């Protein structure tokens, strides 16, 4: 039996027109995207890039397209032939949980809309920026954040792969951290995002999400999901709300999550959603592993052929 790990991307993977090929060719994809409503469908297919980048639009749009692609994959592959786990990067965790059956698409979409709204509000209340630091060790990045914290909140928040860590916080502190990192020879990139995501500046969004999640019922999943806040395989329904609340204000332990999947013997990785960001990170985490991806009908066919070998 094949062991397949599903990976779902987060914010930043969005592009105008994502999912349109499958929407036009597959009834399952059309059904999910239509179910999201005309407003979201119009944003996905017709909005300018500047609109789709906004958190409260990007998050439900990515969630919808990822779930449409997953449903097409599920309809075309016999899941009984394989053992699955899943993980999603930040927002993508909601896709992974929905794919596993912790909640249905309709409830997931409402959660994601609320999450995007709360994060946008927290970003307006506590503005900040994020930056990627490339090419230096984790300890060096953590030390730099401590040093920069005298200028305000500055935290390491995305542990994406060895040598790729994202920091988040108030603008002055993050810019100072970037200066310190540059002095060590690191490569740095200020990210084009609308707030200091996954930092303690998101505490108000986390609190609001806690109340929001009380509205929903969660189901026993068909497979486990590695959760961002602790990189642990989660199957227990009682833990999900707590982990989704923590996720908003906690670092994304992506590197560790992927390594834990590899340790459990998962050899085949499939990125479900627009782009190949997570496939690229997988290569940096373990050069011996290759990710397939599904974002349109051509990549779907290629992936189905590869995993059936």
C-alpha positions in Angstrom: 0.0 0.0 0.0 1.4 3.4 -1.0 2.0 6.0 1.7 0.9 9.4 0.3 1.4 12.8 2.0 -0.9 15.6 0.8 0.4 19.2 1.1 -1.8 22.3 0.8 -0.3 25.7 0.2 -1.1 28.9 2.1 -1.5 32.6 1.3 0.9 33.8 -1.4 0.2 30.9 -3.7 -2.8 32.6 -5.3 -3.0 33.7 -8.9 -5.9 35.1 -10.8 -7.5 32.3 -12.8 -6.3 29.5 -10.6 -8.5 26.4 -10.9 -10.2 27.6 -14.0 -9.0 24.8 -16.2 -10.4 22.2 -13.9 -13.6 24.3 -13.3 -14.3 24.2 -17.1 -13.4 20.5 -17.5 -14.5 18.7 -14.3 -18.0 18.7 -12.7 -16.5 18.1 -9.2 -14.4 21.3 -9.4 -17.3 23.3 -10.8 -19.6 22.1 -8.0 -17.2 23.2 -5.2 -16.3 26.6 -6.8 -20.0 27.3 -7.5 -20.8 26.4 -4.0 -18.4 29.1 -2.7 -20.7 31.7 -4.4 -20.4 34.1 -7.2 -18.5 36.8 -5.3 -15.6 34.4 -4.5 -15.7 32.8 -8.0 -15.4 36.3 -9.5 -12.4 37.1 -7.3 -10.7 33.9 -8.2 -11.2 34.2 -12.0 -11.6 37.9 -12.7 -10.2 40.2 -10.0 -6.9 42.1 -10.4 -3.9 40.6 -8.6 -4.0 43.5 -6.2 -7.5 42.5 -5.0 -6.6 38.8 -4.7 -3.6 39.6 -2.6 -5.8 41.1 0.2 -6.0 38.6 3.1 -9.8 38.6 3.5 -10.1 37.7 -0.3 -7.0 35.5 -0.7 -7.8 33.1 2.1 -11.3 32.0 1.0 -10.2 32.0 -2.7 -7.2 29.7 -2.0 -9.3 27.4 0.3 -12.0 27.1 -2.4 -9.6 26.2 -5.2 -7.6 23.8 -3.1 -10.7 21.9 -2.1 -12.0 21.8 -5.6 -8.7 20.3 -6.8 -8.8 17.8 -3.9 -12.3 16.7 -4.8 -11.2 16.1 -8.4 -8.2 14.1 -7.2 -10.4 12.1 -4.8 -12.9 11.3 -7.6 -10.0 10.0 -9.9 -7.9 8.0 -7.4 -8.9 5.0 -5.4 -8.1 6.2 -1.8 -8.4 2.6 -0.5 -5.2 1.8 -2.3 -3.1 4.2 -0.2 -2.5 5.4 3.4 -2.8 9.1 3.6 -1.7 12.0 5.9 -1.9 15.7 5.2 -0.4 19.0 6.2 -1.1 22.6 5.1 1.0 25.7 5.4 -0.7 28.3 7.6 -4.1 28.8 5.8 -3.5 25.5 4.0 -4.0 23.7 7.4 -7.7 24.4 6.9 -7.6 22.6 3.5 -5.8 19.7 5.0 -8.3 19.4 7.9 -11.2 19.7 5.5 -9.7 17.1 3.1 -9.3 14.7 6.1 -13.0 15.2 7.0 -12.6 17.2 10.3 -15.3 19.6 8.8 -17.2 20.0 5.6 -16.4 22.5 2.8 -19.3 24.9 3.7 -18.2 25.2 7.4 -14.5 25.4 6.4 -15.2 28.3 4.0 -17.0 30.2 6.8 -14.1 29.6 9.2 -11.6 30.7 6.6 -13.6 33.9 5.8 -13.7 34.7 9.5 -10.0 33.9 9.9 -9.1 36.3 7.0 -11.3 39.0 8.5 -9.8 38.7 12.0 -6.2 38.6 10.7 -6.9 41.7 8.5 -8.4 43.5 11.5 -5.4 42.6 13.7 -3.0 43.8 11.0 -4.7 47.2 11.0 -4.7 47.4 14.8 -1.0 46.2 15.1 0.6 46.9 11.7 3.9 45.1 10.8 5.8 43.3 8.2 7.5 40.0 7.5 10.9 39.1 6.0 12.5 35.9 4.8 16.0 35.2 6.0 17.9 32.7 3.8 21.2 30.9 4.3 21.9 31.0 8.0 21.2 28.6 10.9 18.0 28.7 13.0 20.0 29.7 16.2 21.4 32.7 14.4 18.0 33.8 13.3 16.6 33.5 16.8 19.5 35.4 18.2 19.0 38.2 15.6 15.3 38.4 16.6 16.2 38.8 20.3 18.7 41.5 19.4 16.1 43.3 17.2 13.4 43.0 19.9 14.7 46.2 21.6 13.1 48.0 18.6 9.7 46.2 19.1 8.1 42.8 18.5 10.3 40.6 16.2 9.8 36.9 16.1 10.7 33.9 14.0 7.4 32.6 12.7 7.8 30.3 9.7 10.4 27.5 9.9 10.0 26.5 6.2 13.2 24.5 5.5 16.8 24.4 6.5 18.2 27.9 5.7 14.7 29.5 5.1 13.1 31.1 8.1 10.5 33.9 8.0 10.4 36.6 10.7 7.5 38.8 11.7 6.8 41.9 13.8 6.7 45.6 13.9 8.3 47.3 10.9 11.2 49.0 12.7 12.2 45.8 14.5 12.0 43.5 11.4 14.0 46.0 9.3 16.6 46.1 12.0 16.7 42.3 12.1 17.2 42.3 8.3 20.2 44.7 8.8 21.7 42.3 11.4 21.1 39.3 9.1 22.7 41.0 6.1 25.8 41.6 8.3 26.1 37.8 8.7 26.0 37.3 4.9 22.4 36.0 4.9 20.1 36.8 2.0 17.0 38.7 3.1 13.7 39.5 1.4 10.9 41.7 2.8 7.7 39.9 2.0 4.8 41.4 0.1 2.2 40.7 2.8 -0.4 42.9 4.6 0.6 42.2 8.2 2.8 40.5 10.8 1.3 37.1 10.5 1.9 34.3 13.1 3.4 36.7 15.6 2.1 37.7 19.0 0.7 40.8 17.2 -2.0 38.4 16.0 -3.3 37.7 19.6 -6.6 39.6 19.0 -7.2 37.5 15.8 -6.5 34.3 17.8 -9.0 35.3 20.5 -11.7 36.2 18.0 -11.1 32.9 16.2 -11.6 31.0 19.5 -15.1 32.4 19.8 -15.8 31.8 16.1 -14.9 28.1 16.3 -17.5 27.5 19.0 -20.1 27.7 16.3 -19.0 24.5 14.5 -19.0 20.8 15.1 -16.0 18.7 14.2 -16.0 15.2 12.9 -13.7 12.2 13.2 -11.2 12.3 10.3 -10.5 9.6 7.7 -6.7 10.4 8.1 -4.4 12.4 10.3 -3.1 15.9 9.8 0.2 17.4 10.9 -0.6 20.7 12.6 1.5 23.8 12.2 1.8 24.9 15.8 3.4 21.6 17.0 4.3 19.5 13.9 2.4 16.6 15.4 0.0 14.1 13.7 -3.5 15.1 14.9 -6.5 12.7 14.7 -8.2 13.7 17.9 -11.2 16.0 17.2 -11.0 17.5 20.7 -7.6 19.0 19.9 -8.5 20.8 16.7 -10.1 23.9 18.0 -7.2 24.6 20.4 -4.7 24.0 17.6 -6.4 26.3 15.1 -6.6 29.1 17.8 -2.9 28.6 18.5 -2.0 28.5 14.8 -2.8 32.2 14.2 -0.3 33.5 16.7 2.3 30.7 16.7 5.2 29.8 14.3 4.5 27.4 11.4 6.7 24.4 12.0 6.7 23.3 8.4 10.2 21.9 8.2 9.5 19.7 11.3 6.1 18.5 10.0 7.6 17.3 6.7 10.5 15.6 8.5 8.0 13.8 10.8 6.1 12.6 7.7 9.3 11.3 6.2 10.3 9.5 9.5 6.9 7.7 9.3 7.8 6.4 5.9 5.9 8.7 3.6 7.6 8.6 0.2 5.1 10.2 -2.2 4.2 13.9 -1.7 1.5 15.6 -3.6 1.0 19.4 -3.4 -2.7 20.2 -4.0 -3.3 23.8 -5.0 -1.9 26.6 -7.1 1.9 26.8 -7.5 4.8 24.6 -6.4 6.0 26.5 -3.3 5.8 23.5 -1.0 7.3 21.2 -3.6 10.3 23.5 -3.6 10.6 23.4 0.2 10.4 19.6 0.2 13.6 19.6 -2.0 15.3 21.8 0.5 14.2 19.6 3.4 15.1 16.3 1.8 16.8 16.2 -1.6 15.9 12.5 -2.1 12.1 13.3 -2.0 10.2 14.6 -4.9 6.8 16.2 -4.8 4.1 15.9 -7.5 1.6 18.7 -7.8 -2.0 19.1 -8.9 -3.3 22.5 -10.1 -4.9 21.7 -13.5 -5.9 18.8 -15.7 -2.4 18.2 -17.1 -0.8 18.0 -13.7 -3.7 15.9 -12.4 -3.1 13.3 -15.2 0.7 13.3 -14.6 0.3 12.8 -10.9 -2.3 10.0 -11.3 0.1 8.2 -13.6 3.1 8.6 -11.3 1.4 7.4 -8.1 -0.2 4.4 -9.9 3.3 3.0 -10.8 
